[in-house]
Amino acid sequence: MTVPGRRSSTFTRLLRHGFTDPSAAAQLLELPDMASVRSDPVLLDALGATADPDLALRSLVRLAEAHEPDERRRFLDNLITAKPLRDRLLGVLGASEALGDHLARHPRDWHALATYESADLHPGVADFERGLADATDPVSLRVSYRRCLLAIAARDVCGTTHVAEAAAELADLATATLRAALGIARTAAPDDAAACRLAVIAMGKCGGHELNYVSDVDVIFVAEPTGGTEEAKALQAATRLASHLMRICSETTVEGTIWPVDANLRPEGRNGPLVRTLSSHVAYYQRWAKTWEFQALLKARPVAGDLALGEAYTEAVAPLVWQAAERENFVADVQKMRRRVVDNIPVAEIERELKLGPGGLRDVEFAVQLLQLVHGRSDATLHSGTTLEALQALAAGGYVGRADAAQLDEAYRFLRAMEHRIQLHKLRRTHLVPEQEADLRRLARSLGLRTDPVTTLNREWKRHASVVRRLHEKIFYRPLLDAVAQLTPGETRLSPKAAGQRLEALGYADPAAAMRHLEALASGVSRKAAIQRTLLPVLLGWFADSADPDAGLLGFRKVSDALGKTPWYLRLLRDEGAAAENLARVLSAGRLAPDLLLRAPEAVAILGDPEGLRPRGRDHLEQEILAAVGRADTAEAAVAAARGVRRRELFRTAAADIIGSYGTEENPAEADAGALVDQVGDAITELTAATVAGALRAAVRDKWGDTLPTRFAVIGMGRFGGHELGYGSDADVLFVHQPRDGVDEQEAARAANAVVSEMRRLLQLPTADPPLLIDADLRPEGKSGPLVRTLASYGAYYRRWSLVWESQALLRARPMAGDTELAEAFIELVEPLRHPREGLDDEAVREIRRLKARMESERLPRGADPTLHTKLGRGGLSDVEWTVQLLQMRHGWEVPGLRTTRTREALRAARAAGLVSEDDARTLDEAWVLATRVRNGVMLVRGRAGDTFPSDVRELAAVGRYLGYGPGHVGDMLDDYRRVTRRARAVMEAAFYDA
């Protein structure tokens, strides 16, 4: 009798043996069918050793119940007395609910686990063919297949075979199954069988001898006519046989399915014929095949049908496979394939994706295959379709470091073992790590992790995934450093030719120069060289991920040469996680940021500071610049200091923009392109205003001391006033002054003009820092008018002579430097002009439209593509800005939100006021942001301003990368730009011209 309040001894014993529901387990053991074994300690010990004791017991009870009484007794007796059977059967039942279901339907199949001879340990194709020999139709084939699968799973879960051997056995079973299915198809259609020779070529994991428990079996079919048969009829017959074979394996019957047979790796994919002749295959691969198709052919292996024809196929395509790395777009194709795989994973699943996610199985397979394609052209030892064999061959040949290969081998085996156990549970095709605690516990225990199984599993999984995630460093780049450093005697290294081939395959246009840079950076026994050898493998991978890896590496060498003796530089890159990646992104994204950095390399410290990429505010910048001006002895020295701050802050802004656009391993790219545009516009505008204020202070102090004879203010116009400056923008300004009390007007005017001339001279002096061009052409009378006017002179001009375009230009007027009260008085003066009460009259609207039409016809540069010119082209900046500015001038008097100098802000106000629809506002905003991003990207890439996309292929690709387009997607970028701006032009014509 059980004492009240205490658990029964059975309950405790079951709990100790790993049961999670001891009460249910105790009830199952009490069933009459289990009477002969319920108290046998051997059974409980064996159940406790399984991945899921509860599942194992439930499935065992179902299996026992499925037998007749006499057979049940013999079965249970065998189970208790024969340890090999007990371990294998219960091991399978505790790991696979699906195979437990199979045994419940076919109880006599437990005999497949009873034999335990040496020949049974490593069966081959012939053994599996014998196991399937009795199958005469799809249903009996499934039963026989599962019986064979039962034995593979038993060896696997008991540790008799390791994961690679289990994968090879699964591939051999698939081979035997394809042969059996083809036999059934031939028997059903003897005339078709006689009309053709048909070969089945295994691809993918089956071809590579590394199949999963549940996976598509990828195949390609090749056929030739038999003697006297017309080719067309032979191909029709072969197609019927191949289609029947696929249905036999793939269709769902009362016994379920085996696996889908997938022929989509064939030439032209699902759009191409299912079966081709050998010559047709070869012709396709010679003329039309893409890089990924040659990568797939690495694993091609004849498995069924006419094996002589299959061998002829593999012999014919093999030379083409090993020439793939010489193809023109090989690097871009390879990068595109990997990125497409990652991009197609749902965001919610990416962290649980064992195969395709970062640090997953595909990373290893993809990298190994890439190195095979690069180096296999001159080394036949690399011609293996099996990932682990190929990895070993790469290590033996010196293409991968031995220690690194061993680490990757271990990680790959662990991840494949996880994948096997996850699929084995319900025999479903999945690569997602489960989320439920019970599933994770079973998975962990099936891998032998018994102490705190779930925590241990997660830790080991993350550890191995981390090893794989650093795979580019380990197997692509570190051997290159070993080749130039030559520090370990006796270690097999890459030859110079192999190193050059690898660099070329990874995107370096000048491998010889790249090797020289690596040698200069990493050779020798100094501490500096040792740190470089640690850093460079990672950096090379980040450079290769850009549009111009060569420029990235060259820039890194220049920065390292400049800062090599500075103790903090390499320590910063080594110890500050983000600094090295940020530097790699910045150096390889174009010319502007590296040029700014190389003029003062110590600015690299910005990249390691968590707050370093955040733009500095106006007050902070002005305070720093004015303090530097105050310390300088001359005006030239003062403005040189101010321009030095400007250069550093331009670098900070460009670096933040590049890193936000590219993203890093820790932080994805900024999804809101408008936020990046606003960040750049605000940062450069604030910086320009602070620099102008510094130049003004320097010009005044040099000649007049602290006080100029006239009050003086700088008014920002155009993009400067709109807070929309780009990297290459001039500063559009107006200068206004007001003589101080008692100062002669002519003296005040001379002083004001002298200050303007001196400011412009100082800001454009030839130095290492980029000049700041001051453009005052928007002033009254343009270039013909005086550079500086008094407030009264501006008032008189605007009252008497002002044209409508000048009122439009004043929409952007904003105080930027100098006397604040005077600047505000100027803004008050022009307010009625730019936001006229009751809006514009009809004549003014017509005049603005005439000006816009004339500008479109006259100002677009000759030969420029109007669909791709960011400023004056169709749907570009001018179209959007004139549309918004017309709304401001017509409705600004009654809509306060329109009284802003910023285009996007005004557009939002117009939408809120119902002046434009939400869709139209979104269309105009998208076009304006995109055109601005293109201009910024062109400046970052080329180092000089431009309003059109670059014509140079590499520069165009770099602009594409900045805009978020991967390798090979330049055409998509241009198509998207044309589409977005075409829609914006349609909105502009309706809103601006009332078309």
Secondary structure, 3 states (H helix, E strand, C coil): CCCCCCCCHHHHHHHHCCCCCHHHHHHHHCCHHHCCCCCCHHHHHHHHCCCCHHHHHHHHHHHHHHCCHHHHHHHHHHHHHCHHHHHHHHHHHHHCHHHHHHHHHCHHHHHHHCCCCHHHHCCCHHHHHHHCCCCCCHHHHHHHHHHHHHHHHHHHHCCCCCHHHHHHHHHHHHHHHHHHHHHHHHHHCHHHHHHEEEEEEECHHHHCCCCCCCCCEEEEEEEEECCCCCHHHHHHHHHHHHHHHHHHHHCCECCECCCCEECCCCCCHHHCCCEECHHHHHHHHHHCCCHHHHHHHCCCEEEEECHHHHHHHHHHHHHHHCCHHHCCCHHHHHHHHHHHHHHCCCHHHCCCECCCCCCCHHHHHHHHHHHHHHHCCCCHHHCCCCHHHHHHHHHHCCCCCHHHHHHHHHHHHHHHHHHHHHHHHHCCCCCECCCCHHHHHHHHHHCCCCCCHHHHHHHHHHHHHHHHHCHHHHHHHHHHHHHHHCCCCCCCCCCHHHHHHHHHHCCCCCHHHHHHHHHHHHCCCCHHHHHHHHHHHHHHHHHHCCCCHHHHHHHHHHHHHHHCCCHHHHHHHHHCHHHHHHHHHHHCCCCHHHHHHHHCHHHHHHHHCCCCCCCCCHHHHHHHHHHHHHHCCCHHHHHHHHHHHHHHHHHHHHHHHHHHHHCCCCCCCCCCHHHHHHHHHHHHHHHHHHHHHHHHHHHHHHHHCCCCCEEEEEEECHHHHCCCCCCCCCEEEEEEEEECCCCCHHHHHHHHHHHHHHHHHHHHCCCCCCCCCEECCCCCCHHHCCCEEEHHHHHHHHHHCCCHHHHHHHHHCEEEEECHHHHHHHHHHHHHHHCCCCCCCHHHHHHHHHHHHHHHHHCCCCCCCCCCCCCCCCCCHHHHHHHHHHHHHHHCCCCHHHCCCCHHHHHHHHHHCCCCCHHHHHHHHHHHHHHHHHHHHHHHHHCCCCCCCCCCHHHHHHHHHHCCCCCCCHHHHHHHHHHHHHHHHHHHHHHHCCC
